[in-house]
């Protein structure tokens, strides 16, 4: 069975783009690639549920679900996730390299602006390699770090190498984690909503830590002034 055959069940009339299960029910495997490409390559995709989508897709590969028409193939979900995440990040980098700061200056989204500031701070604090890998696990930051890296002229080879490393660890790790849970717990899809909610909360923890750390640093600097 090919990726095209696994791709998309009949389109539902209403799709909640913030809900991983709704996206998978509407678009199937091909939706994984499209969503991850948009989230990691296009600034407009910062709100998409990358973490929960990967985990949910892996979980449904283990046993399917009544809300997803057809059974997802683990092999093709992994292929779609890797292709979407890697090509998306590389596209974001190239857009940043060509458009520079103007790409981010045009946005009116406060979340994107704050994410860009965190991305630049992470690049400066951790260095290129560690920052590019780390950003994969930070919602919003993984969207804006790629064009930021391009705008700041991070070497193309360095970016390509470490975005591939980070992209593989992130996508394969979350999909297989979901698959392992689905394969080991009978009827786990009954608890899908609380599981997704937990994933969303956990994915926001690194962002909260970074925000608190940045505020503490600014407060220390102001106190020492």
SETOR-409880 format. One record per atom (N, C-alpha, C): residue in one letter; y, z, x; atom name. Coordinates in steps of 0.05 Angstrom, whole numbers, plus 5000, padded with zeros to 4 digits. Each point is the difference from the previous one (the first is absolute). Layout:
N
ATOM type   yy   zz   xx atom
ATOM    A    Y    Z    X   CA
...
//
This chain:
225
ATOM type   yy   zz   xx atom
ATOM    X 4976 5000 5017    N
ATOM    X 5024 5000 4983   CA
ATOM    X 5025 5000 5017    C
ATOM    X 5019 4983 4994    N
ATOM    X 5024 4997 5017   CA
ATOM    X 5022 5018 4991    C
ATOM    X 5020 5002 5017    N
ATOM    X 5024 5016 4992   CA
ATOM    X 5013 4989 4975    C
ATOM    X 5001 4974 4998    N
ATOM    X 5012 4988 4976   CA
ATOM    X 4985 5008 4975    C
ATOM    X 4973 5001 5001    N
ATOM    X 4985 5008 4977   CA
ATOM    X 5003 5030 4994    C
ATOM    X 5006 5016 5020    N
ATOM    X 5004 5028 4996   CA
ATOM    X 5029 5006 4992    C
ATOM    X 5016 4980 5001    N
ATOM    X 5029 5005 4999   CA
ATOM    X 5010 5013 4975    C
ATOM    X 5002 4987 4978    N
ATOM    X 5016 5011 4978   CA
ATOM    X 4986 4998 4974    C
ATOM    X 4996 5023 4987    N
ATOM    X 4990 5000 4972   CA
ATOM    X 5022 4989 4982    C
ATOM    X 4994 4996 4975    N
ATOM    X 5021 4990 4981   CA
ATOM    X 5024 5019 5000    C
ATOM    X 5024 4989 5001    N
ATOM    X 5024 5016 5003   CA
ATOM    X 5005 5016 4974    C
ATOM    X 5006 5026 5004    N
ATOM    X 5007 5016 4977   CA
ATOM    X 5028 4994 4991    C
ATOM    X 5006 5007 4975    N
ATOM    X 5026 4995 4989   CA
ATOM    X 5021 5017 5014    C
ATOM    X 4993 5025 5006    N
ATOM    X 5019 5018 5013   CA
ATOM    X 4988 5012 5025    C
ATOM    X 5014 4997 5022    N
ATOM    X 4990 5010 5026   CA
ATOM    X 5020 5021 5010    C
ATOM    X 4991 5023 5007    N
ATOM    X 5016 5021 5012   CA
ATOM    X 4998 4997 5030    C
ATOM    X 5021 4990 5013    N
ATOM    X 4999 4994 5028   CA
ATOM    X 5000 5026 5017    C
ATOM    X 5006 5023 4987    N
ATOM    X 4999 5025 5014   CA
ATOM    X 4973 5013 4999    C
ATOM    X 4982 4988 4984    N
ATOM    X 4973 5012 4996   CA
ATOM    X 4979 4983 5013    C
ATOM    X 4986 5012 5020    N
ATOM    X 4980 4985 5015   CA
ATOM    X 4978 4989 4982    C
ATOM    X 4991 5016 4981    N
ATOM    X 4978 4992 4982   CA
ATOM    X 5008 4976 4983    C
ATOM    X 5025 5001 4990    N
ATOM    X 5011 4978 4984   CA
ATOM    X 5001 4974 5016    C
ATOM    X 5009 5002 5025    N
ATOM    X 5002 4976 5017   CA
ATOM    X 4973 4988 5005    C
ATOM    X 4980 5018 5006    N
ATOM    X 4973 4990 5005   CA
ATOM    X 4988 4988 4975    C
ATOM    X 5005 5012 4977    N
ATOM    X 4989 4989 4975   CA
ATOM    X 5012 4972 4994    C
ATOM    X 5025 4996 5007    N
ATOM    X 5013 4975 4994   CA
ATOM    X 4995 4978 5020    C
ATOM    X 4999 5007 5026    N
ATOM    X 4999 4980 5021   CA
ATOM    X 4976 5001 5017    C
ATOM    X 4984 5021 4999    N
ATOM    X 4976 5001 5016   CA
ATOM    X 5005 5001 5029    C
ATOM    X 4982 4989 5016    N
ATOM    X 5001 5001 5029   CA
ATOM    X 5025 4987 5011    C
ATOM    X 5008 4977 4989    N
ATOM    X 5023 4985 5010   CA
ATOM    X 5025 5017 4997    C
ATOM    X 5000 5018 4980    N
ATOM    X 5024 5017 4997   CA
ATOM    X 5003 5019 5023    C
ATOM    X 4979 5008 5013    N
ATOM    X 5001 5018 5023   CA
ATOM    X 5016 4986 5022    C
ATOM    X 4993 4975 5006    N
ATOM    X 5014 4985 5021   CA
ATOM    X 5030 4996 4993    C
ATOM    X 5005 4993 4975    N
ATOM    X 5028 4994 4992   CA
ATOM    X 5017 5025 5001    C
ATOM    X 4990 5022 4989    N
ATOM    X 5015 5025 5000   CA
ATOM    X 5005 5010 5028    C
ATOM    X 4980 5000 5017    N
ATOM    X 5004 5010 5028   CA
ATOM    X 5019 4981 5015    C
ATOM    X 4999 4975 4995    N
ATOM    X 5019 4981 5014   CA
ATOM    X 5028 5007 4991    C
ATOM    X 5004 5004 4974    N
ATOM    X 5027 5005 4990   CA
ATOM    X 5010 5027 5009    C
ATOM    X 4982 5021 5001    N
ATOM    X 5009 5026 5008   CA
ATOM    X 5007 5002 5029    C
ATOM    X 4985 4985 5017    N
ATOM    X 5005 5002 5029   CA
ATOM    X 5017 4978 5011    C
ATOM    X 5005 4979 4984    N
ATOM    X 5015 4978 5011   CA
ATOM    X 5027 4994 4987    C
ATOM    X 5003 5009 4975    N
ATOM    X 5024 4994 4985   CA
ATOM    X 5013 5026 4991    C
ATOM    X 5026 5003 5004    N
ATOM    X 5014 5025 4993   CA
ATOM    X 4997 5006 4970    C
ATOM    X 4997 4980 4983    N
ATOM    X 4998 5004 4972   CA
ATOM    X 4974 5014 4992    C
ATOM    X 4981 5001 5019    N
ATOM    X 4974 5012 4994   CA
ATOM    X 4998 5029 5007    C
ATOM    X 5022 5014 5006    N
ATOM    X 4999 5027 5010   CA
ATOM    X 4988 5020 4980    C
ATOM    X 5001 4993 4974    N
ATOM    X 4991 5019 4979   CA
ATOM    X 4970 4996 4993    C
ATOM    X 4987 4980 5012    N
ATOM    X 4972 4994 4992   CA
ATOM    X 4981 5021 5011    C
ATOM    X 4978 5005 4986    N
ATOM    X 4982 5023 5007   CA
ATOM    X 4978 4992 5021    C
ATOM    X 5008 4996 5024    N
ATOM    X 4981 4991 5020   CA
ATOM    X 4977 5019 5005    C
ATOM    X 5006 5025 5005    N
ATOM    X 4980 5020 5006   CA
ATOM    X 4980 5003 4977    C
ATOM    X 5010 5005 4976    N
ATOM    X 4982 5004 4978   CA
ATOM    X 4985 4974 4993    C
ATOM    X 5012 4977 5004    N
ATOM    X 4986 4974 4994   CA
ATOM    X 4976 4997 5019    C
ATOM    X 5004 5006 5025    N
ATOM    X 4977 4997 5019   CA
ATOM    X 4978 5019 4993    C
ATOM    X 5007 5025 4995    N
ATOM    X 4979 5020 4995   CA
ATOM    X 4986 4994 4973    C
ATOM    X 5015 4993 4980    N
ATOM    X 4988 4993 4974   CA
ATOM    X 4982 4976 5002    C
ATOM    X 5009 4980 5014    N
ATOM    X 4983 4975 5003   CA
ATOM    X 4974 5007 5014    C
ATOM    X 5001 5017 5021    N
ATOM    X 4975 5008 5013   CA
ATOM    X 4982 5016 4981    C
ATOM    X 5012 5018 4985    N
ATOM    X 4985 5016 4981   CA
ATOM    X 4986 4983 4979    C
ATOM    X 5015 4980 4990    N
ATOM    X 4988 4983 4979   CA
ATOM    X 4979 4981 5011    C
ATOM    X 5001 4994 5026    N
ATOM    X 4980 4983 5012   CA
ATOM    X 4972 5014 4999    C
ATOM    X 5001 5027 5000    N
ATOM    X 4975 5015 5001   CA
ATOM    X 4985 5000 4973    C
ATOM    X 5016 4997 4978    N
ATOM    X 4986 5002 4974   CA
ATOM    X 5014 4986 4977    C
ATOM    X 5022 4987 5005    N
ATOM    X 5015 4987 4979   CA
ATOM    X 5013 5020 4981    C
ATOM    X 5012 4990 4979    N
ATOM    X 5013 5017 4981   CA
ATOM    X 5004 4984 4974    C
ATOM    X 5000 5014 4978    N
ATOM    X 5003 4986 4974   CA
ATOM    X 5028 4987 4998    C
ATOM    X 5019 5009 5016    N
ATOM    X 5027 4989 4998   CA
ATOM    X 5004 4976 5018    C
ATOM    X 4981 4995 5017    N
ATOM    X 5002 4977 5018   CA
ATOM    X 4979 4980 4993    C
ATOM    X 5008 4976 4992    N
ATOM    X 4981 4980 4991   CA
ATOM    X 4986 4988 5024    C
ATOM    X 4974 5004 5001    N
ATOM    X 4985 4990 5023   CA
ATOM    X 4998 5021 5022    C
ATOM    X 4981 4996 5018    N
ATOM    X 4995 5020 5022   CA
ATOM    X 5014 4990 5025    C
ATOM    X 5016 5016 5012    N
ATOM    X 5013 4993 5025   CA
ATOM    X 4981 5000 5023    C
ATOM    X 5002 4981 5018    N
ATOM    X 4983 4998 5023   CA
ATOM    X 5014 5014 5024    C
ATOM    X 4986 5019 5013    N
ATOM    X 5012 5014 5022   CA
ATOM    X 5008 4981 5022    C
ATOM    X 4983 4981 5006    N
ATOM    X 5006 4981 5022   CA
ATOM    X 5026 4985 4994    C
ATOM    X 5003 4990 4976    N
ATOM    X 5024 4984 4994   CA
ATOM    X 5025 5017 4996    C
ATOM    X 4997 5025 4991    N
ATOM    X 5022 5018 4998   CA
ATOM    X 5011 5006 5029    C
ATOM    X 4981 5005 5018    N
ATOM    X 5008 5005 5028   CA
ATOM    X 5015 4976 5012    C
ATOM    X 4989 4976 4995    N
ATOM    X 5013 4976 5010   CA
ATOM    X 5028 4997 4988    C
ATOM    X 5002 5003 4974    N
ATOM    X 5026 4998 4987   CA
ATOM    X 5020 5020 5010    C
ATOM    X 4991 5025 5003    N
ATOM    X 5018 5021 5009   CA
ATOM    X 5010 4995 5028    C
ATOM    X 4982 4992 5018    N
ATOM    X 5008 4995 5028   CA
ATOM    X 5019 4976 5002    C
ATOM    X 4993 4979 4986    N
ATOM    X 5017 4975 5001   CA
ATOM    X 5028 5007 4989    C
ATOM    X 5001 5013 4977    N
ATOM    X 5026 5006 4987   CA
ATOM    X 5017 5018 5018    C
ATOM    X 4988 5021 5011    N
ATOM    X 5015 5020 5016   CA
ATOM    X 5010 4988 5026    C
ATOM    X 4983 4984 5013    N
ATOM    X 5007 4989 5027   CA
ATOM    X 5020 4978 4997    C
ATOM    X 4996 4981 4981    N
ATOM    X 5019 4978 4997   CA
ATOM    X 5027 5010 4989    C
ATOM    X 4998 5021 4983    N
ATOM    X 5025 5011 4989   CA
ATOM    X 5017 5013 5022    C
ATOM    X 4988 5016 5017    N
ATOM    X 5015 5013 5021   CA
ATOM    X 5012 4980 5019    C
ATOM    X 4985 4979 5007    N
ATOM    X 5010 4980 5018   CA
ATOM    X 5023 4984 4987    C
ATOM    X 4998 4995 4974    N
ATOM    X 5021 4987 4986   CA
ATOM    X 5026 5016 5000    C
ATOM    X 4997 5026 4995    N
ATOM    X 5023 5018 5000   CA
ATOM    X 5013 5001 5027    C
ATOM    X 4984 5000 5021    N
ATOM    X 5011 5000 5027   CA
ATOM    X 5016 4975 5006    C
ATOM    X 4989 4977 4992    N
ATOM    X 5013 4974 5005   CA
ATOM    X 5026 4998 4984    C
ATOM    X 5000 5010 4975    N
ATOM    X 5025 5001 4984   CA
ATOM    X 5021 5017 5013    C
ATOM    X 4992 5023 5010    N
ATOM    X 5019 5017 5014   CA
ATOM    X 5010 4988 5026    C
ATOM    X 4983 4986 5013    N
ATOM    X 5008 4987 5026   CA
ATOM    X 5021 4978 4995    C
ATOM    X 4997 4985 4978    N
ATOM    X 5018 4978 4994   CA
ATOM    X 5025 5009 4985    C
ATOM    X 4997 5017 4981    N
ATOM    X 5023 5008 4983   CA
ATOM    X 5014 5024 5011    C
ATOM    X 4986 5017 5017    N
ATOM    X 5013 5023 5012   CA
ATOM    X 5010 5020 4979    C
ATOM    X 5020 5016 5007    N
ATOM    X 5010 5021 4983   CA
ATOM    X 5009 4991 4972    C
ATOM    X 5008 4974 4998    N
ATOM    X 5009 4990 4974   CA
ATOM    X 4979 5002 4979    C
ATOM    X 4974 4999 5008    N
ATOM    X 4978 5001 4981   CA
ATOM    X 5000 5027 4985    C
ATOM    X 5006 5021 5015    N
ATOM    X 5001 5027 4988   CA
ATOM    X 5027 5007 4988    C
ATOM    X 5021 4987 5010    N
ATOM    X 5027 5006 4991   CA
ATOM    X 5003 4991 4971    C
ATOM    X 4985 4980 4992    N
ATOM    X 5004 4989 4973   CA
ATOM    X 4987 5017 4978    C
ATOM    X 4982 5017 5007    N
ATOM    X 4986 5016 4980   CA
ATOM    X 5018 5022 4989    C
ATOM    X 4997 5006 4975    N
ATOM    X 5015 5022 4987   CA
ATOM    X 4982 5024 4994    C
ATOM    X 4975 4998 5009    N
ATOM    X 4981 5021 4995   CA
ATOM    X 5004 5023 5020    C
ATOM    X 5004 5024 4990    N
ATOM    X 5003 5023 5017   CA
ATOM    X 4974 5007 5015    C
ATOM    X 4978 4995 4986    N
ATOM    X 4974 5006 5013   CA
ATOM    X 4995 4982 5024    C
ATOM    X 5008 4974 4997    N
ATOM    X 4996 4982 5023   CA
ATOM    X 5019 5008 5023    C
ATOM    X 5024 5007 4993    N
ATOM    X 5019 5008 5021   CA
ATOM    X 4991 5025 5015    C
ATOM    X 4990 5020 4985    N
ATOM    X 4990 5024 5013   CA
ATOM    X 4974 4994 5015    C
ATOM    X 4984 4982 4990    N
ATOM    X 4975 4992 5014   CA
ATOM    X 5007 4986 5026    C
ATOM    X 5020 4983 5000    N
ATOM    X 5009 4986 5024   CA
ATOM    X 5009 5020 5021    C
ATOM    X 5015 5020 4992    N
ATOM    X 5009 5021 5019   CA
ATOM    X 4977 5015 5012    C
ATOM    X 4980 5007 4983    N
ATOM    X 4976 5013 5010   CA
ATOM    X 4984 4983 5019    C
ATOM    X 4998 4974 4993    N
ATOM    X 4985 4981 5017   CA
ATOM    X 5013 4997 5027    C
ATOM    X 5027 4998 5001    N
ATOM    X 5014 4998 5026   CA
ATOM    X 4996 5025 5016    C
ATOM    X 5001 5023 4986    N
ATOM    X 4996 5026 5013   CA
ATOM    X 4972 5003 5012    C
ATOM    X 4980 4991 4984    N
ATOM    X 4973 5001 5010   CA
ATOM    X 4995 4982 5024    C
ATOM    X 5012 4977 5000    N
ATOM    X 4998 4982 5023   CA
ATOM    X 5012 5012 5025    C
ATOM    X 5023 5013 4996    N
ATOM    X 5014 5012 5023   CA
ATOM    X 4985 5025 5009    C
ATOM    X 4988 5016 4982    N
ATOM    X 4988 5025 5007   CA
ATOM    X 4972 4997 5013    C
ATOM    X 4984 4982 4988    N
ATOM    X 4972 4997 5008   CA
ATOM    X 4994 4977 5018    C
ATOM    X 5019 4981 5003    N
ATOM    X 4994 4976 5015   CA
ATOM    X 4988 4979 4982    C
ATOM    X 4999 4976 5009    N
ATOM    X 4991 4978 4984   CA
ATOM    X 4972 5002 4989    C
ATOM    X 4981 5004 5018    N
ATOM    X 4971 5000 4993   CA
ATOM    X 4994 5021 4979    C
ATOM    X 5007 5025 5005    N
ATOM    X 4993 5022 4982   CA
ATOM    X 5015 4998 4974    C
ATOM    X 5025 4991 5001    N
ATOM    X 5016 4998 4976   CA
ATOM    X 4989 4978 4981    C
ATOM    X 4992 4978 5011    N
ATOM    X 4990 4977 4984   CA
ATOM    X 4974 5009 4986    C
ATOM    X 4983 5014 5014    N
ATOM    X 4975 5010 4988   CA
ATOM    X 5005 5021 4979    C
ATOM    X 5017 5019 5007    N
ATOM    X 5007 5023 4982   CA
ATOM    X 5012 4990 4974    C
ATOM    X 5017 4980 5002    N
ATOM    X 5015 4990 4976   CA
ATOM    X 4981 4990 4978    C
ATOM    X 4976 4991 5007    N
ATOM    X 4981 4990 4981   CA
ATOM    X 4994 5022 4979    C
ATOM    X 5001 5025 5008    N
ATOM    X 4992 5022 4982   CA
ATOM    X 5024 5013 4986    C
ATOM    X 5024 4988 5003    N
ATOM    X 5024 5011 4987   CA
ATOM    X 5011 4981 4979    C
ATOM    X 4997 5007 4974    N
ATOM    X 5011 4982 4980   CA
ATOM    X 5030 4995 5005    C
ATOM    X 5009 4976 4992    N
ATOM    X 5027 4990 5005   CA
ATOM    X 5005 4994 5029    C
ATOM    X 4994 5019 5018    N
ATOM    X 5004 4995 5029   CA
ATOM    X 4983 4976 5009    C
ATOM    X 4975 4998 4989    N
ATOM    X 4984 4977 5009   CA
ATOM    X 5012 4973 4990    C
ATOM    X 5017 5002 4979    N
ATOM    X 5013 4976 4990   CA
ATOM    X 5023 4992 5018    C
ATOM    X 5016 5019 5008    N
ATOM    X 5025 4994 5014   CA
ATOM    X 4997 5000 5031    C
ATOM    X 4980 5013 5011    N
ATOM    X 4997 5001 5029   CA
ATOM    X 4996 4972 5012    C
ATOM    X 4986 4983 4985    N
ATOM    X 4994 4973 5011   CA
ATOM    X 5025 4984 5005    C
ATOM    X 5018 4997 4980    N
ATOM    X 5025 4985 5005   CA
ATOM    X 5018 5015 5020    C
ATOM    X 4999 5027 4999    N
ATOM    X 5016 5016 5020   CA
ATOM    X 4990 4993 5028    C
ATOM    X 4974 4999 5004    N
ATOM    X 4989 4994 5026   CA
ATOM    X 5009 4972 5009    C
ATOM    X 5001 4981 4982    N
ATOM    X 5009 4974 5006   CA
ATOM    X 5030 4999 5007    C
ATOM    X 5016 5015 4984    N
ATOM    X 5029 5001 5005   CA
ATOM    X 5006 5014 5026    C
ATOM    X 4984 5019 5008    N
ATOM    X 5005 5015 5025   CA
ATOM    X 4987 4986 5024    C
ATOM    X 4989 4976 4996    N
ATOM    X 4988 4984 5021   CA
ATOM    X 4977 5014 5014    C
ATOM    X 4983 5014 4985    N
ATOM    X 4975 5010 5011   CA
ATOM    X 4984 4976 5009    C
ATOM    X 4989 5000 5025    N
ATOM    X 4985 4977 5010   CA
ATOM    X 4979 4990 4981    C
ATOM    X 4999 4974 4995    N
ATOM    X 4982 4989 4980   CA
ATOM    X 4970 5007 5006    C
ATOM    X 4992 4999 5025    N
ATOM    X 4972 5006 5006   CA
ATOM    X 4994 5029 4995    C
ATOM    X 5019 5018 5007    N
ATOM    X 4996 5028 4995   CA
ATOM    X 4997 5006 4970    C
ATOM    X 5018 4988 4984    N
ATOM    X 4999 5004 4971   CA
ATOM    X 4974 4989 4989    C
ATOM    X 4993 4976 5007    N
ATOM    X 4976 4987 4989   CA
ATOM    X 4975 5017 5006    C
ATOM    X 4998 5010 5025    N
ATOM    X 4976 5015 5008   CA
ATOM    X 4998 5026 4983    C
ATOM    X 5022 5015 4999    N
ATOM    X 4998 5026 4987   CA
ATOM    X 5002 4999 4970    C
ATOM    X 5011 4979 4989    N
ATOM    X 4999 4998 4970   CA
ATOM    X 4972 4992 4992    C
ATOM    X 4986 4985 5016    N
ATOM    X 4972 4994 4994   CA
ATOM    X 4983 5025 5002    C
ATOM    X 5004 5016 5021    N
ATOM    X 4985 5025 5002   CA
ATOM    X 5005 5019 4976    C
ATOM    X 5026 5004 4995    N
ATOM    X 5007 5017 4978   CA
ATOM    X 4991 4990 4973    C
ATOM    X 5002 4973 4996    N
ATOM    X 4992 4988 4975   CA
ATOM    X 4970 5002 4995    C
ATOM    X 4984 4997 5021    N
ATOM    X 4971 5002 4997   CA
ATOM    X 4992 5029 4994    C
ATOM    X 5012 5019 5014    N
ATOM    X 4993 5028 4995   CA
ATOM    X 5008 5008 4972    C
ATOM    X 5023 4992 4991    N
ATOM    X 5010 5008 4974   CA
ATOM    X 4984 4987 4977    C
ATOM    X 4997 4974 5001    N
ATOM    X 4986 4986 4978   CA
ATOM    X 4970 5007 4999    C
ATOM    X 4987 4996 5023    N
ATOM    X 4971 5004 5001   CA
ATOM    X 4993 5030 4994    C
ATOM    X 5016 5018 5012    N
ATOM    X 4996 5028 4997   CA
ATOM    X 5002 5009 4971    C
ATOM    X 5021 4992 4985    N
ATOM    X 5003 5008 4973   CA
ATOM    X 4980 4987 4981    C
ATOM    X 4994 4975 5004    N
ATOM    X 4980 4986 4983   CA
ATOM    X 4973 5013 5004    C
ATOM    X 4992 5005 5025    N
ATOM    X 4973 5012 5004   CA
ATOM    X 4999 5029 4991    C
ATOM    X 5023 5014 5001    N
ATOM    X 5001 5028 4990   CA
ATOM    X 4995 4999 4970    C
ATOM    X 5013 4982 4986    N
ATOM    X 4996 4997 4971   CA
ATOM    X 4971 4992 4993    C
ATOM    X 4989 4982 5016    N
ATOM    X 4973 4991 4995   CA
ATOM    X 4980 5022 5005    C
ATOM    X 5004 5016 5021    N
ATOM    X 4982 5022 5005   CA
ATOM    X 5001 5021 4978    C
ATOM    X 5023 5005 4989    N
ATOM    X 5002 5019 4978   CA
ATOM    X 4986 4989 4975    C
ATOM    X 5005 4975 4994    N
ATOM    X 4988 4987 4977   CA
ATOM    X 4970 4999 5001    C
ATOM    X 4989 4996 5025    N
ATOM    X 4972 4998 5004   CA
ATOM    X 4985 5027 4999    C
ATOM    X 5015 5021 5006    N
ATOM    X 4988 5026 5002   CA
ATOM    X 5003 5018 4975    C
ATOM    X 5019 4993 4983    N
ATOM    X 5005 5017 4976   CA
ATOM    X 4995 4983 4975    C
ATOM    X 4979 5007 4984    N
ATOM    X 4994 4985 4976   CA
ATOM    X 5023 5000 4980    C
ATOM    X 5005 4977 4988    N
ATOM    X 5021 4997 4980   CA
ATOM    X 5027 5010 5009    C
ATOM    X 5006 4995 5026    N
ATOM    X 5025 5010 5011   CA
ATOM    X 5025 4987 4986    C
ATOM    X 4996 4976 4988    N
ATOM    X 5023 4987 4988   CA
ATOM    X 5010 5015 4976    C
ATOM    X 4985 5019 4990    N
ATOM    X 5010 5017 4978   CA
ATOM    X 5024 5017 5010    C
ATOM    X 5000 5006 5025    N
ATOM    X 5021 5017 5012   CA
ATOM    X 5020 4983 5016    C
ATOM    X 5002 4974 4993    N
ATOM    X 5016 4982 5016   CA
ATOM    X 5030 5007 5000    C
ATOM    X 5011 5007 4976    N
ATOM    X 5028 5007 4998   CA
ATOM    X 5008 5024 5017    C
ATOM    X 4986 5022 4999    N
ATOM    X 5007 5023 5017   CA
ATOM    X 4996 4994 5030    C
ATOM    X 4980 4983 5006    N
ATOM    X 4996 4993 5028   CA
ATOM    X 5023 4983 5010    C
ATOM    X 5009 4981 4984    N
ATOM    X 5023 4983 5008   CA
ATOM    X 5025 5017 5003    C
ATOM    X 5004 5019 4982    N
ATOM    X 5023 5018 5001   CA
ATOM    X 5000 5016 5026    C
ATOM    X 4976 5009 5008    N
ATOM    X 4997 5015 5025   CA
ATOM    X 5007 4983 5024    C
ATOM    X 4990 4975 4999    N
ATOM    X 5006 4982 5023   CA
ATOM    X 5030 4995 5002    C
ATOM    X 5013 4996 4978    N
ATOM    X 5029 4996 5000   CA
ATOM    X 5015 5024 5012    C
ATOM    X 4991 5024 4992    N
ATOM    X 5013 5024 5010   CA
ATOM    X 4995 5003 5030    C
ATOM    X 4975 4995 5009    N
ATOM    X 4993 5002 5028   CA
ATOM    X 5016 4980 5017    C
ATOM    X 5003 4975 4989    N
ATOM    X 5014 4979 5014   CA
ATOM    X 5029 5007 5004    C
ATOM    X 5011 5016 4982    N
ATOM    X 5029 5008 5002   CA
ATOM    X 5004 5023 5019    C
ATOM    X 4979 5014 5008    N
ATOM    X 5003 5023 5018   CA
ATOM    X 5013 4993 5026    C
ATOM    X 4991 4978 5014    N
ATOM    X 5013 4993 5025   CA
ATOM    X 5030 4993 4997    C
ATOM    X 5007 4988 4977    N
ATOM    X 5028 4993 4995   CA
ATOM    X 5016 5026 4997    C
ATOM    X 4989 5019 4985    N
ATOM    X 5014 5026 4996   CA
ATOM    X 5004 5014 5027    C
ATOM    X 4979 4999 5016    N
ATOM    X 5002 5013 5027   CA
ATOM    X 5022 4988 5017    C
ATOM    X 5001 4973 4999    N
ATOM    X 5021 4986 5016   CA
ATOM    X 5028 5007 4990    C
ATOM    X 5003 5001 4973    N
ATOM    X 5026 5006 4988   CA
ATOM    X 5009 5028 5008    C
ATOM    X 4982 5019 4998    N
ATOM    X 5006 5028 5007   CA
ATOM    X 5007 5003 5029    C
ATOM    X 4985 4985 5017    N
ATOM    X 5004 5001 5029   CA
ATOM    X 5028 4989 5007    C
ATOM    X 5006 4977 4986    N
ATOM    X 5026 4988 5005   CA
ATOM    X 5023 5018 4992    C
ATOM    X 4997 5013 4976    N
ATOM    X 5021 5018 4991   CA
ATOM    X 5003 5024 5019    C
ATOM    X 4977 5010 5010    N
ATOM    X 5001 5023 5018   CA
ATOM    X 5014 4992 5026    C
ATOM    X 4994 4975 5009    N
ATOM    X 5012 4991 5025   CA
ATOM    X 5031 4997 4997    C
ATOM    X 5008 4989 4976    N
ATOM    X 5029 4997 4995   CA
ATOM    X 5013 5027 4998    C
ATOM    X 4986 5019 4987    N
ATOM    X 5011 5027 4997   CA
ATOM    X 5003 5014 5027    C
ATOM    X 4980 4996 5018    N
ATOM    X 5002 5012 5026   CA
ATOM    X 5023 4988 5016    C
ATOM    X 5003 4974 4997    N
ATOM    X 5022 4986 5015   CA
ATOM    X 5027 5009 4990    C
ATOM    X 5002 5004 4973    N
ATOM    X 5026 5009 4989   CA
ATOM    X 5006 5028 5008    C
ATOM    X 4979 5017 5001    N
ATOM    X 5004 5028 5008   CA
ATOM    X 5008 5003 5029    C
ATOM    X 4991 4981 5017    N
ATOM    X 5006 5002 5028   CA
ATOM    X 5027 4988 5007    C
ATOM    X 5011 4985 4980    N
ATOM    X 5025 4986 5006   CA
ATOM    X 5024 5020 5001    C
//
